[in-house]
Amino acid sequence: MRDKVLKGGLHEAQVLADLMQRGFEVFHGFTGKESCDLVAKKHNSTLCIEVKGENCHGTKNQPPKGPVASLKQSEDCRNFDVLAFVFDNGQIQYNRSCLHQLNKASADLPLSTEVSKKTNKKWLLRAKYLEENRDAFKA
């Protein structure tokens, strides 16, 4: 348990440093009960950022391809604007929540827009539905 917390903190620190290098003002919670890991501000726009790592929860996590449409508790797209995925080699991939409407701050991030060829039709339809009805699903 302790190793997961330490690794998660390291991933958050990597994303925090990357965002600061990109000119964002970044805020980090310290209780562990926040709805997202980081809050970043730029151009008077804010972003709630959730951070995930490649080896999170003891399994080889795979980064999402394109907009995130998950409603799973650990990756509920209603709780963040951007999912930052940290690879073991230190590379960071940014994906937007399908409920996030791009703003000036998110336009400054290299958001992955590619959708995996392995993404099944059900998930593509869910993402499209959530995007079209985003106001009804915002938490």
Backbone as ProteinMPNN parsed JSONL, in Angstrom:
{"seq_chain_A": "MRDKVLKGGLHEAQVLADLMQRGFEVFHGFTGKESCDLVAKKHNSTLCIEVKGENCHGTKNQPPKGPVASLKQSEDCRNFDVLAFVFDNGQIQYNRSCLHQLNKASADLPLSTEVSKKTNKKWLLRAKYLEENRDAFKA", "coords_chain_A": {"N_chain_A": [[0.836, -1.202, 0.0], [1.873, 1.256, 0.862], [3.935, 1.612, -1.013], [2.435, 2.013, -3.367], [1.235, 4.456, -2.785], [3.478, 6.101, -2.591], [4.516, 5.865, -5.198], [2.374, 6.899, -6.658], [2.424, 9.53, -5.714], [4.878, 10.308, -6.758], [4.326, 10.194, -9.514], [2.402, 12.229, -9.656], [4.009, 14.401, -8.946], [5.731, 14.462, -11.149], [3.953, 15.171, -13.227], [3.075, 17.624, -12.235], [5.485, 19.114, -12.34], [5.907, 19.101, -15.134], [3.65, 20.528, -16.023], [4.145, 23.001, -14.826], [6.449, 23.749, -16.23], [5.278, 24.229, -18.635], [4.057, 26.589, -18.185], [1.863, 26.721, -16.487], [0.004, 27.507, -13.535], [0.015, 25.617, -10.71], [-1.844, 23.619, -8.46], [-1.876, 21.475, -5.658], [-3.527, 19.036, -3.818], [-3.474, 17.947, -0.354], [-4.657, 16.148, 1.361], [-5.512, 13.789, 0.275], [-8.103, 13.2, -0.301], [-9.249, 14.639, -2.272], [-11.213, 15.578, -5.154], [-9.872, 15.499, -7.55], [-6.46, 15.08, -8.669], [-4.679, 17.237, -9.257], [-4.919, 20.781, -9.741], [-4.821, 22.957, -12.346], [-3.965, 26.146, -13.624], [-4.275, 28.535, -16.19], [-4.244, 31.259, -18.428], [-6.549, 32.379, -17.259], [-8.215, 30.181, -17.069], [-9.219, 27.096, -15.649], [-8.15, 23.727, -14.954], [-9.059, 20.509, -13.946], [-7.091, 17.878, -13.009], [-6.469, 14.475, -13.332], [-4.225, 11.978, -12.313], [-2.627, 9.125, -13.526], [-0.71, 6.1, -13.412], [1.562, 3.929, -15.236], [2.017, 1.441, -14.018], [-0.051, 1.155, -12.11], [-1.956, 0.087, -9.324], [-0.761, -2.427, -9.229], [-0.928, -3.685, -11.689], [-0.284, -3.846, -15.218], [-1.076, -1.035, -16.454], [-2.81, 0.406, -19.205], [-2.575, 3.232, -21.318], [-5.305, 5.444, -22.066], [-6.779, 5.826, -25.31], [-7.371, 8.627, -27.013], [-10.283, 10.714, -26.223], [-11.459, 10.383, -22.844], [-13.94, 8.235, -21.687], [-14.785, 6.915, -19.486], [-16.722, 5.737, -16.721], [-15.983, 4.5, -14.479], [-15.209, 4.248, -11.012], [-12.509, 4.864, -10.337], [-11.604, 6.275, -12.535], [-13.48, 8.225, -13.274], [-14.906, 10.135, -15.661], [-16.347, 12.374, -15.125], [-15.192, 13.695, -13.056], [-12.84, 14.984, -13.721], [-10.985, 17.123, -15.975], [-8.815, 16.596, -17.541], [-6.893, 13.692, -18.098], [-3.862, 12.663, -16.987], [-1.442, 10.541, -18.022], [1.179, 8.701, -16.819], [4.027, 7.206, -18.007], [6.299, 4.464, -17.313], [8.807, 5.208, -18.208], [8.861, 7.895, -17.805], [7.607, 9.539, -19.629], [4.778, 11.56, -20.438], [1.363, 11.375, -21.134], [-1.384, 13.207, -22.2], [-4.872, 13.158, -21.907], [-8.107, 14.253, -22.741], [-11.128, 14.527, -20.814], [-14.157, 13.261, -22.079], [-16.191, 14.909, -21.451], [-15.174, 17.387, -21.141], [-15.022, 20.616, -22.355], [-12.956, 22.091, -24.647], [-10.711, 24.638, -23.616], [-8.812, 27.722, -23.234], [-6.683, 26.978, -21.599], [-6.531, 24.132, -21.771], [-5.969, 23.975, -24.44], [-3.309, 24.493, -24.567], [-2.061, 22.156, -23.952], [-0.592, 19.056, -25.027], [-2.844, 17.282, -26.104], [-3.929, 13.962, -26.48], [-5.514, 12.812, -29.302], [-5.965, 10.676, -30.797], [-7.763, 7.717, -31.454], [-7.818, 4.466, -30.318], [-7.433, 1.604, -32.421], [-8.321, -0.663, -31.291], [-10.414, 0.034, -29.715], [-13.664, -0.657, -28.862], [-16.896, -0.622, -30.517], [-18.969, -0.055, -28.709], [-17.736, 1.544, -26.692], [-16.94, 3.744, -28.215], [-19.424, 4.725, -29.007], [-20.45, 5.353, -26.471], [-18.691, 7.415, -25.679], [-19.287, 9.328, -27.651], [-22.002, 9.799, -27.061], [-21.811, 10.816, -24.422], [-20.309, 13.138, -24.931], [-22.097, 14.585, -26.526], [-24.135, 15.031, -24.726], [-23.07, 16.401, -22.552], [-23.675, 18.352, -20.558], [-25.669, 17.25, -18.976], [-24.318, 15.261, -17.615], [-22.226, 16.3, -16.111], [-20.658, 16.324, -13.015]], "CA_chain_A": [[0.0, 0.0, 0.0], [2.746, 2.42, 0.976], [4.638, 1.774, -2.291], [1.491, 2.596, -4.332], [1.066, 5.872, -2.438], [4.713, 6.787, -2.966], [4.601, 5.907, -6.661], [1.357, 7.858, -7.095], [2.947, 10.863, -5.417], [5.942, 10.576, -7.725], [3.674, 10.498, -10.795], [1.796, 13.556, -9.532], [5.1, 15.38, -8.968], [6.207, 14.548, -12.536], [2.972, 15.941, -13.993], [3.127, 18.988, -11.702], [6.676, 19.761, -12.91], [5.675, 19.293, -16.56], [2.678, 21.617, -16.19], [4.811, 24.265, -14.48], [7.325, 24.085, -17.357], [4.406, 24.709, -19.712], [3.543, 27.898, -17.798], [0.651, 26.626, -15.672], [0.04, 27.652, -12.087], [-0.492, 24.3, -10.337], [-2.198, 23.417, -7.061], [-1.906, 20.053, -5.304], [-4.153, 18.778, -2.521], [-2.599, 17.195, 0.529], [-5.381, 15.225, 2.243], [-5.761, 12.53, -0.426], [-9.542, 13.018, -0.485], [-9.702, 15.605, -3.263], [-11.899, 14.955, -6.295], [-8.871, 15.298, -8.601], [-5.111, 15.135, -8.106], [-4.073, 18.554, -9.442], [-5.698, 21.83, -10.4], [-3.888, 23.796, -13.094], [-4.592, 27.38, -14.096], [-3.545, 29.3, -17.196], [-5.15, 32.089, -19.254], [-7.797, 32.51, -16.493], [-8.993, 28.948, -17.179], [-8.703, 26.059, -14.761], [-8.3, 22.336, -15.349], [-8.917, 19.479, -12.926], [-6.26, 16.86, -13.639], [-6.331, 13.181, -12.659], [-2.96, 11.376, -12.707], [-2.554, 7.658, -13.462], [0.601, 5.59, -13.8], [1.568, 2.716, -16.045], [1.918, 0.264, -13.149], [-0.942, 1.503, -11.012], [-2.722, -1.028, -8.746], [-0.065, -3.695, -9.41], [-1.135, -4.266, -13.022], [0.258, -3.041, -16.308], [-2.134, -0.161, -16.947], [-2.624, 0.912, -20.56], [-3.143, 4.575, -21.428], [-6.459, 5.539, -22.956], [-6.525, 6.405, -26.63], [-8.392, 9.614, -27.304], [-11.068, 11.214, -25.091], [-11.801, 9.396, -21.824], [-15.385, 8.133, -21.501], [-15.007, 5.95, -18.41], [-17.486, 6.146, -15.545], [-15.489, 3.71, -13.354], [-14.903, 5.125, -9.884], [-11.117, 5.317, -10.35], [-11.352, 7.133, -13.694], [-14.771, 8.804, -13.652], [-14.635, 11.3, -16.5], [-17.094, 13.527, -14.62], [-14.422, 14.314, -11.982], [-11.637, 15.662, -14.198], [-10.985, 17.653, -17.335], [-7.699, 15.978, -18.248], [-6.238, 12.546, -17.477], [-2.429, 12.625, -17.306], [-0.976, 9.167, -17.875], [2.642, 8.709, -16.71], [4.663, 5.943, -18.353], [7.447, 4.152, -16.467], [9.994, 5.906, -18.709], [8.725, 9.314, -17.477], [6.798, 10.234, -20.639], [3.42, 11.878, -19.979], [0.352, 11.505, -22.19], [-2.561, 13.911, -21.717], [-6.129, 12.86, -22.589], [-9.202, 15.028, -22.159], [-12.396, 13.861, -20.533], [-15.082, 13.565, -23.183], [-17.123, 15.932, -20.974], [-14.456, 18.661, -21.07], [-15.004, 21.457, -23.549], [-11.634, 22.7, -24.722], [-10.588, 26.055, -23.286], [-7.467, 28.215, -23.542], [-5.695, 26.216, -20.838], [-6.358, 22.794, -22.347], [-5.403, 24.13, -25.777], [-1.856, 24.543, -24.406], [-1.557, 20.814, -23.646], [-0.584, 18.143, -26.177], [-3.875, 16.287, -25.836], [-4.008, 12.847, -27.422], [-6.831, 12.756, -29.943], [-6.037, 9.392, -31.503], [-8.599, 6.689, -30.846], [-7.225, 3.165, -30.599], [-8.154, 0.697, -33.318], [-8.874, -1.727, -30.451], [-11.583, 0.545, -29.004], [-14.841, -1.274, -29.474], [-17.974, 0.28, -30.933], [-19.718, 0.347, -27.52], [-17.047, 2.661, -26.042], [-17.005, 4.903, -29.105], [-20.783, 5.266, -28.897], [-20.576, 5.972, -25.145], [-17.975, 8.692, -25.712], [-20.063, 10.254, -28.478], [-23.21, 10.147, -26.312], [-21.43, 11.692, -23.311], [-19.917, 14.435, -25.476], [-23.29, 15.29, -27.003], [-25.011, 15.342, -23.577], [-22.137, 16.666, -21.455], [-24.263, 19.154, -19.474], [-26.468, 16.363, -18.108], [-23.472, 14.335, -16.883], [-21.235, 16.962, -15.275], [-20.919, 16.076, -11.585]], "C_chain_A": [[0.874, 1.257, 0.0], [3.474, 2.69, -0.339], [3.729, 2.404, -3.341], [1.318, 4.084, -4.08], [2.296, 6.662, -2.849], [4.843, 6.93, -4.477], [3.577, 6.891, -7.229], [1.803, 9.286, -6.861], [4.049, 11.27, -6.377], [5.349, 10.931, -9.088], [3.049, 11.894, -10.76], [2.857, 14.646, -9.591], [5.646, 15.56, -10.389], [5.251, 15.395, -13.382], [2.979, 17.395, -13.541], [4.31, 19.743, -12.307], [6.49, 20.047, -14.397], [4.719, 20.462, -16.81], [3.315, 22.967, -15.865], [5.76, 24.698, -15.599], [6.523, 24.623, -18.537], [3.731, 26.03, -19.35], [2.256, 27.885, -16.994], [0.962, 26.958, -14.219], [-0.65, 26.394, -11.56], [-0.712, 24.206, -8.833], [-2.368, 21.923, -6.802], [-2.553, 19.915, -3.934], [-3.227, 17.96, -1.641], [-3.334, 16.22, 1.439], [-5.594, 13.861, 1.606], [-7.233, 12.273, -0.687], [-10.117, 14.007, -1.495], [-10.343, 14.881, -4.45], [-10.971, 14.763, -7.489], [-7.498, 15.515, -7.981], [-4.488, 16.521, -8.152], [-5.091, 19.514, -10.042], [-4.678, 22.758, -11.046], [-4.636, 24.995, -13.657], [-3.67, 28.075, -15.086], [-4.561, 30.047, -18.034], [-6.511, 32.256, -18.572], [-8.741, 31.325, -16.67], [-8.373, 27.906, -16.265], [-8.998, 24.672, -15.335], [-8.155, 21.452, -14.124], [-8.194, 18.317, -13.6], [-6.163, 15.631, -12.749], [-5.056, 12.544, -13.205], [-3.03, 9.867, -12.513], [-1.181, 7.231, -13.941], [0.496, 4.272, -14.533], [1.419, 1.465, -15.192], [1.091, 0.565, -11.908], [-1.741, 0.27, -10.589], [-2.086, -2.383, -9.039], [-0.261, -4.352, -10.763], [-0.527, -3.335, -14.057], [-0.89, -2.255, -16.93], [-1.812, 0.274, -18.371], [-3.248, 2.298, -20.646], [-4.361, 4.566, -22.333], [-6.032, 6.126, -24.29], [-7.671, 7.359, -26.923], [-9.158, 10.031, -26.066], [-11.509, 10.099, -24.141], [-13.303, 9.411, -21.574], [-15.735, 7.173, -20.374], [-15.843, 6.552, -17.286], [-17.096, 5.286, -14.341], [-15.063, 4.669, -12.248], [-13.483, 5.681, -9.947], [-10.805, 6.274, -11.497], [-12.637, 7.789, -14.183], [-14.556, 10.115, -14.389], [-15.435, 12.532, -16.075], [-16.274, 14.302, -13.596], [-13.163, 15.035, -12.445], [-11.845, 16.177, -15.611], [-9.939, 16.937, -18.187], [-7.164, 14.808, -17.424], [-4.787, 12.56, -17.943], [-1.935, 11.221, -17.011], [0.546, 9.174, -17.911], [3.177, 7.31, -16.999], [5.864, 5.714, -17.432], [8.715, 4.852, -16.923], [9.92, 7.421, -18.465], [7.919, 10.115, -18.484], [5.384, 10.436, -20.096], [2.509, 12.039, -21.19], [-0.877, 12.158, -21.564], [-3.774, 13.547, -22.569], [-7.225, 13.69, -21.939], [-10.361, 14.113, -21.805], [-13.331, 14.203, -21.687], [-16.121, 14.603, -22.749], [-16.475, 17.318, -20.91], [-14.529, 19.389, -22.405], [-13.662, 22.18, -23.555], [-11.699, 24.175, -24.372], [-9.147, 26.482, -23.559], [-6.392, 27.419, -22.811], [-5.465, 24.847, -21.464], [-5.797, 22.856, -23.768], [-3.878, 24.167, -25.73], [-1.245, 23.197, -24.038], [-1.56, 19.953, -24.905], [-1.565, 16.999, -25.947], [-3.899, 15.217, -26.915], [-5.422, 12.791, -27.993], [-7.038, 11.442, -30.686], [-6.94, 8.426, -30.738], [-8.04, 5.341, -31.278], [-8.085, 2.353, -31.549], [-8.804, -0.433, -32.534], [-10.116, -1.273, -29.678], [-12.837, -0.001, -29.665], [-15.94, -0.234, -29.719], [-18.769, 0.8, -29.734], [-19.07, 1.561, -26.842], [-17.05, 3.905, -26.911], [-18.377, 5.558, -29.045], [-21.002, 5.944, -27.555], [-19.895, 7.339, -25.126], [-18.754, 9.729, -26.505], [-21.311, 10.725, -27.727], [-22.877, 11.109, -25.174], [-21.047, 13.074, -23.817], [-21.146, 15.24, -25.897], [-24.195, 15.743, -25.864], [-24.199, 15.737, -22.357], [-22.756, 17.454, -20.29], [-25.059, 18.293, -18.499], [-25.584, 15.481, -17.233], [-22.446, 15.003, -15.99], [-21.618, 16.794, -13.811], [-21.028, 17.374, -10.816]], "O_chain_A": [[0.64, 2.194, -0.764], [3.621, 3.843, -0.745], [4.182, 3.238, -4.126], [1.259, 4.882, -5.015], [2.181, 7.762, -3.39], [5.233, 7.985, -4.978], [3.875, 7.629, -8.168], [1.589, 10.157, -7.705], [4.146, 12.434, -6.766], [5.814, 11.863, -9.743], [3.156, 12.649, -11.726], [2.646, 15.69, -10.207], [5.984, 16.674, -10.79], [5.693, 16.239, -14.162], [2.9, 18.301, -14.369], [4.159, 20.886, -12.739], [6.872, 21.116, -14.874], [4.95, 21.283, -17.697], [3.058, 23.959, -16.547], [5.865, 25.89, -15.886], [7.045, 25.391, -19.346], [2.919, 26.539, -20.123], [1.618, 28.925, -16.832], [2.07, 26.709, -13.741], [-1.794, 26.129, -11.929], [0.116, 24.651, -8.038], [-2.932, 21.2, -7.623], [-2.166, 20.605, -2.991], [-2.287, 17.342, -2.14], [-2.691, 15.522, 2.223], [-5.832, 12.879, 2.31], [-7.584, 11.232, -1.243], [-11.332, 14.193, -1.564], [-10.047, 13.715, -4.712], [-11.258, 13.941, -8.359], [-7.388, 16.073, -6.89], [-3.839, 16.941, -7.193], [-6.004, 19.106, -10.76], [-3.786, 23.28, -10.378], [-5.777, 24.884, -14.105], [-2.464, 28.193, -14.868], [-5.635, 29.518, -18.321], [-7.533, 32.272, -19.257], [-9.944, 31.455, -16.443], [-7.152, 27.838, -16.122], [-9.952, 24.474, -16.088], [-7.22, 21.628, -13.342], [-8.633, 17.829, -14.642], [-5.822, 15.726, -11.57], [-4.822, 12.559, -14.413], [-3.445, 9.39, -11.457], [-0.561, 7.901, -14.766], [-0.523, 3.584, -14.464], [0.755, 0.516, -15.609], [1.501, 0.259, -10.788], [-2.157, -0.512, -11.444], [-2.791, -3.39, -9.094], [0.197, -5.476, -10.967], [-0.288, -2.16, -13.779], [-1.586, -2.747, -17.819], [-0.645, 0.486, -18.701], [-4.332, 2.522, -20.108], [-4.439, 3.767, -23.266], [-5.033, 6.841, -24.373], [-8.817, 6.933, -27.064], [-8.726, 9.731, -24.953], [-11.884, 9.011, -24.578], [-13.879, 10.459, -21.285], [-16.857, 6.67, -20.312], [-15.692, 7.725, -16.944], [-17.766, 5.317, -13.309], [-14.609, 5.778, -12.525], [-13.271, 6.854, -9.64], [-9.824, 7.014, -11.424], [-12.854, 7.894, -15.39], [-14.079, 11.09, -13.808], [-15.221, 13.62, -16.61], [-16.606, 15.445, -13.286], [-12.478, 15.645, -11.625], [-12.738, 15.741, -16.337], [-10.137, 16.701, -19.379], [-7.002, 14.916, -16.208], [-4.51, 12.478, -19.14], [-2.004, 10.763, -15.871], [1.146, 9.596, -18.9], [2.824, 6.348, -16.317], [6.385, 6.66, -16.841], [9.617, 5.073, -16.114], [10.821, 8.153, -18.874], [7.579, 11.268, -18.216], [4.859, 9.582, -19.381], [2.838, 12.743, -22.145], [-1.356, 11.715, -20.521], [-3.721, 13.616, -23.797], [-7.265, 13.816, -20.715], [-10.552, 13.061, -22.415], [-13.294, 15.317, -22.21], [-16.856, 15.125, -23.588], [-17.157, 18.311, -20.653], [-14.15, 18.852, -23.446], [-13.286, 22.81, -22.567], [-12.623, 24.879, -24.777], [-8.35, 25.69, -24.061], [-5.305, 27.207, -23.349], [-4.319, 24.445, -21.666], [-5.211, 21.883, -24.243], [-3.221, 23.904, -26.738], [-0.035, 23.105, -23.834], [-2.435, 20.104, -25.758], [-1.161, 15.88, -25.633], [-3.89, 15.52, -28.108], [-6.402, 12.731, -27.25], [-8.14, 11.136, -31.143], [-6.873, 8.341, -29.512], [-7.814, 5.105, -32.465], [-9.314, 2.405, -31.491], [-9.72, -1.09, -33.027], [-10.795, -2.092, -29.059], [-13.048, 0.166, -30.866], [-15.901, 0.877, -29.19], [-19.199, 1.954, -29.729], [-19.767, 2.501, -26.461], [-17.153, 5.016, -26.391], [-18.491, 6.784, -29.033], [-21.656, 6.984, -27.484], [-20.456, 8.309, -24.617], [-18.871, 10.879, -26.082], [-21.641, 11.911, -27.752], [-23.575, 12.104, -24.978], [-21.415, 14.079, -23.208], [-21.219, 16.443, -25.647], [-24.935, 16.717, -26.004], [-24.6, 15.437, -21.232], [-22.381, 17.229, -19.139], [-25.105, 18.597, -17.307], [-26.047, 14.993, -16.202], [-21.835, 14.321, -15.167], [-22.748, 17.08, -13.414], [-21.246, 17.357, -9.604]]}, "name": "protein", "num_of_chains": 1, "seq": "MRDKVLKGGLHEAQVLADLMQRGFEVFHGFTGKESCDLVAKKHNSTLCIEVKGENCHGTKNQPPKGPVASLKQSEDCRNFDVLAFVFDNGQIQYNRSCLHQLNKASADLPLSTEVSKKTNKKWLLRAKYLEENRDAFKA"}
